[in-house]
Amino acid sequence: MRAWLRMVLSSDSRLQVVGEAGDAVEARDFLKANQVDVLTLDIEMPGMSGLDFLTRLMRARPMPVMMMSGLTSAGSDAAVQALSRGAVDCMVKPTEGYGAELSRDICERIYQVACTRPATPHLATAPRQPSGGSATFTGPNRRGAIILLGASTGGVAALETVLPMLDPGGSPVVIVQHMPGNFLISFTDRLNRCLHQTVMLAREGVPLSRGEVVLAPSEGQHTRVRRSGGEWYCEFVPNDPPHLHCPAVDVLFKSAVPEARNVTAALLTGLGKDGAEGLKELSDHGALTFGQDEDTCVVYGMPRAAKALGAVQKELPLDRIGPALRDGLGRSGKDRRTDRRGLCT
């Protein structure tokens, strides 16, 4: 695998392979003596696992990391943990079809990772509240019949910062996070174990309830929302005409425009511009809109594009987006603060 990856990366003039290591000890010694822009790291290594090495690396010398994972349930769980612990992106190790298209995709993704800043690991922990326990309910968010979120590269750590700050009995939340399907299932399960809210993949035709967080499934279809009889519902539509991303943040955001005054939306870290046009339409029709600021983004692509369009009414650092979504802009003249509930790792 290392030999193949070295060959692929060496074929791109933008990239230079400056070294390789067979285990964590070799990697540690090399990084102590050399400066690198990006590290590719296998989750499965002899001796110390890639996850443990990543955790130590991010504490001692944060840098952009592309993880490599097998497409299994255990591999997907580990990949999501890696993204939570600070990896920028995670690539599935190929098992067949080592063609030119795959090589181009790998080179482009690693180049983009090299151009980012490391994600901030979310290391605090808090177990999910047991059934029957008390939960604070402070009423609906301002204009907040529903909260819509979009994220891509760096989104795992960003969402794990934002979601614990929301009211556990507040408005339903619908999210598009660009992520392979198996990873998305693992991410949903992880959030559901660790948040006070109920987290699941979106289901078509089922009313959304207070305290629910739903993620758009990655199954070659887009997720939209609609309001009927005072209830919010998710519905799935085919990728026609094709979007670069599926599910797309733009499709989700634009579907809520008829009810924009009941919507609070935010665009978080991510490469590209998905969600910018949809956020602009929501803002123009009366929604409350936020964007993550450049200093706290792993990739300031999607929020930058939205800001350029005039779609972002308030740009905020990541740790203030949760309170802003929950409380609404300008309540009591300023953003209210909240204690942060962490997520288990």
C-alpha positions in Angstrom: 0.0 0.0 0.0 2.8 2.5 0.8 4.6 1.7 -2.4 1.4 2.2 -4.4 0.6 5.4 -2.6 4.2 6.7 -3.1 3.9 6.1 -6.8 0.5 7.8 -7.1 1.6 10.9 -5.1 4.9 11.2 -7.0 3.0 11.4 -10.3 1.5 14.8 -9.2 3.9 17.8 -9.7 2.4 19.6 -6.8 3.4 16.9 -4.3 6.7 15.6 -3.1 7.0 12.5 -1.0 9.7 13.3 1.6 9.6 10.1 3.6 7.7 7.1 4.8 7.4 5.0 7.9 6.3 1.5 8.6 5.1 2.1 12.2 4.5 4.8 14.7 8.0 4.8 16.1 9.6 5.4 12.7 7.0 8.1 12.0 7.7 9.9 15.3 11.5 9.9 14.7 11.0 11.1 11.1 8.7 14.0 12.1 11.1 15.1 14.9 13.8 15.5 12.3 11.9 16.8 9.3 9.2 19.4 8.4 6.2 18.1 6.4 3.1 19.8 5.1 0.8 16.8 5.3 0.9 13.3 6.7 -1.0 10.3 5.4 -1.7 7.9 8.3 -3.1 4.4 8.2 -5.5 3.5 11.0 -4.1 0.0 11.1 -0.4 -0.1 11.9 1.9 -2.6 13.8 2.4 -1.6 17.4 0.7 1.7 18.2 -2.5 2.2 16.2 -3.0 5.1 13.9 -5.7 6.5 16.2 -3.3 6.6 19.2 -0.5 8.1 17.2 -2.9 10.7 15.8 -4.0 11.7 19.3 -0.4 12.1 20.5 0.6 13.9 17.4 -2.2 16.5 17.7 -1.2 17.2 21.3 2.5 17.6 20.5 2.7 18.8 17.0 -0.6 19.5 15.2 -0.5 19.2 11.4 -2.8 18.4 8.5 -3.4 14.6 8.5 -5.2 12.4 5.9 -6.2 9.1 7.5 -6.5 5.9 5.5 -9.2 3.4 6.6 -10.7 0.1 5.4 -14.3 0.2 4.4 -15.6 -2.0 7.3 -17.8 -1.2 10.2 -14.8 -1.1 12.5 -12.8 0.9 10.0 -15.6 3.4 9.6 -15.9 3.8 13.4 -12.2 4.4 13.6 -12.3 6.9 10.7 -14.9 9.0 12.5 -12.9 8.9 15.7 -9.9 10.1 13.7 -11.8 13.0 12.2 -13.0 13.9 15.7 -9.4 13.7 17.0 -8.1 16.2 14.5 -7.6 14.5 11.1 -8.7 16.7 8.3 -10.0 14.0 6.0 -10.2 10.2 5.7 -9.8 8.1 2.6 -10.9 4.6 2.1 -8.1 2.3 1.1 -8.8 0.9 -2.3 -9.3 -2.8 -2.8 -9.7 -2.8 -6.6 -9.8 -0.5 -9.5 -6.5 1.3 -9.0 -7.1 3.5 -12.0 -6.2 7.0 -13.2 -9.4 8.5 -11.8 -8.7 7.2 -8.3 -5.1 8.4 -8.5 -6.3 11.9 -9.5 -8.8 12.0 -6.7 -6.3 10.9 -4.1 -3.7 13.5 -5.2 -6.3 16.3 -5.2 -7.6 15.4 -1.8 -4.2 15.2 -0.2 -3.2 18.5 -1.8 -6.3 20.1 -0.4 -5.5 18.7 3.1 -2.0 20.0 2.8 -3.5 23.5 2.3 -5.7 23.4 5.4 -5.1 23.9 9.1 -5.5 21.0 11.6 -8.9 20.5 13.1 -9.3 21.2 16.8 -9.8 17.9 18.6 -12.9 17.8 20.8 -11.5 15.9 23.8 -14.0 16.7 26.6 -16.4 14.0 27.5 -20.0 13.8 28.8 -22.2 10.7 28.8 -25.6 10.9 27.2 -28.3 11.6 29.7 -30.1 8.4 30.7 -33.7 7.8 29.9 -36.0 9.4 32.4 -33.4 12.1 33.4 -34.3 15.8 33.4 -33.5 18.0 30.4 -33.7 21.8 30.3 -36.3 23.2 27.9 -36.0 26.9 27.2 -38.5 27.1 24.4 -38.1 27.5 20.6 -35.1 29.3 19.1 -35.9 32.7 17.8 -37.5 32.2 14.4 -36.4 28.7 15.0 -39.0 26.2 14.0 -36.1 24.3 12.5 -32.3 24.5 12.4 -30.4 23.6 9.2 -26.6 23.0 9.1 -24.2 22.3 6.3 -20.6 21.1 6.6 -17.8 19.3 4.8 -14.1 19.1 5.4 -13.5 19.5 9.1 -17.2 19.2 9.8 -17.0 16.3 12.3 -15.1 18.2 14.9 -17.1 21.4 14.1 -20.5 19.6 14.6 -19.2 17.9 17.8 -18.6 21.4 19.1 -21.9 23.0 17.9 -24.5 20.3 18.7 -23.9 20.0 22.4 -24.6 23.7 22.8 -28.1 23.4 21.4 -31.1 23.0 23.6 -31.7 19.2 24.1 -35.4 19.8 23.8 -35.3 22.5 21.2 -36.1 22.8 17.5 -35.3 19.8 15.3 -31.9 20.0 13.5 -31.3 18.7 9.9 -27.7 18.4 8.7 -25.9 17.7 5.5 -22.3 16.6 6.2 -20.3 15.5 3.1 -19.1 12.0 4.1 -19.1 8.5 2.7 -22.1 6.5 3.6 -20.4 4.0 6.0 -18.6 6.8 7.8 -21.9 8.7 8.1 -23.6 5.8 9.8 -20.8 5.5 12.3 -20.8 9.3 12.9 -24.6 9.2 13.5 -24.3 6.4 16.0 -21.4 8.2 17.7 -23.5 11.4 18.1 -26.5 9.5 19.3 -24.4 7.8 22.1 -22.9 11.1 23.2 -25.5 13.8 22.8 -28.5 14.5 24.9 -30.5 14.9 21.7 -31.8 11.9 19.7 -29.6 11.5 16.6 -30.5 9.5 13.5 -30.4 9.4 9.7 -33.2 11.2 8.1 -36.4 9.2 7.4 -38.9 10.2 4.7 -42.4 11.1 5.7 -41.9 11.0 9.5 -42.6 14.3 11.4 -39.5 15.8 13.0 -39.8 16.2 16.8 -38.2 18.5 19.2 -34.8 17.3 20.5 -34.1 15.4 17.2 -31.0 15.8 15.1 -31.1 14.1 11.7 -28.4 13.7 9.1 -29.0 13.4 5.4 -28.1 9.9 4.3 -25.5 9.4 1.7 -27.3 7.1 -0.7 -27.2 8.9 -4.1 -30.1 11.1 -3.2 -30.7 14.6 -1.7 -32.5 15.4 1.5 -35.1 18.2 1.5 -37.4 19.5 4.1 -41.0 20.7 3.9 -43.6 22.0 6.4 -47.1 20.7 6.4 -49.8 21.0 9.1 -47.3 22.7 11.4 -44.9 19.8 11.2 -41.5 19.5 9.5 -40.8 16.5 7.3 -37.8 15.2 5.4 -38.1 13.9 1.8 -35.6 12.4 -0.6 -35.1 13.4 -4.2 -32.8 11.9 -6.9 -29.6 13.6 -7.9 -31.0 15.0 -11.1 -29.6 17.2 -12.5 -26.4 16.0 -10.9 -24.8 18.0 -8.2 -21.1 17.9 -7.4 -22.1 16.8 -3.9 -24.9 14.4 -3.1 -26.5 15.0 -0.7 -26.0 18.7 -1.3 -26.3 21.5 1.3 -27.8 23.8 -1.4 -30.7 21.3 -2.0 -31.5 21.2 1.7 -31.3 25.0 2.3 -33.3 25.9 -0.9 -36.1 23.4 0.1 -36.8 25.5 3.2 -37.1 28.9 1.5 -40.9 28.9 1.5 -40.7 28.7 5.3 -37.6 30.8 5.7 -38.9 32.9 8.6 -39.1 29.8 10.6 -35.5 28.7 9.8 -32.2 29.3 11.4 -29.3 28.1 9.3 -25.5 27.9 9.5 -22.7 27.0 7.1 -19.7 25.5 8.7 -16.2 24.6 7.6 -15.8 22.9 4.2 -14.1 22.9 0.8 -15.9 24.5 -2.1 -19.1 26.5 -2.2 -22.0 24.0 -1.6 -24.7 25.8 0.5 -23.7 29.3 -0.3 -26.5 29.9 -2.8 -29.1 28.2 -0.6 -28.0 30.3 2.4 -28.4 33.4 0.4 -31.9 32.5 -0.6 -32.8 31.7 3.0 -31.4 35.0 4.2 -33.2 37.0 1.4 -36.5 35.4 2.5 -36.2 36.1 6.2 -34.2 33.3 7.7 -31.6 33.9 10.4 -28.2 32.9 8.9 -24.7 32.3 10.3 -21.3 31.4 8.9 -18.2 30.0 10.7 -15.3 32.5 10.7 -12.0 31.9 8.9 -9.9 31.6 12.0 -11.8 28.6 13.3 -12.4 26.8 10.0 -10.3 23.9 8.9 -11.2 25.0 5.3 -12.8 28.4 4.9 -14.4 27.5 1.6 -18.1 27.2 2.0 -18.5 30.0 4.6 -16.3 32.2 2.4 -18.4 31.7 -0.6 -21.6 32.4 1.4 -20.1 35.6 2.8 -19.1 36.8 -0.6 -22.7 36.4 -1.8 -24.0 38.4 1.2 -25.7 35.3 2.6 -24.1 35.4 6.1 -25.9 37.8 8.5 -23.4 37.1 11.3 -20.0 35.4 11.0 -18.9 33.8 14.3 -16.1 31.7 15.7 -17.1 28.0 16.1 -17.7 28.1 19.8 -20.3 30.9 19.5 -22.3 29.4 16.7 -24.1 26.9 19.0 -25.4 29.6 21.4 -26.3 31.8 18.4 -28.4 29.1 16.9 -30.0 28.3 20.2 -30.7 31.8 21.4 -31.1 33.8 18.2 -29.1 36.8 17.2 -29.3 39.8 19.5 -31.3 38.3 22.3 -30.7 40.5 25.4 -28.4 42.6 23.2 -25.7 40.0 22.9 -25.1 36.3 22.3 -25.9 34.3 25.4 -23.2 31.8 26.5 -23.7 28.2 27.6 -21.6 25.5 29.2 -20.1 23.2 26.7 -21.0 19.5 26.9 -18.3 17.4 25.3 -18.5 14.2 23.3 -17.1 10.8 24.2 -14.2 9.5 22.1 
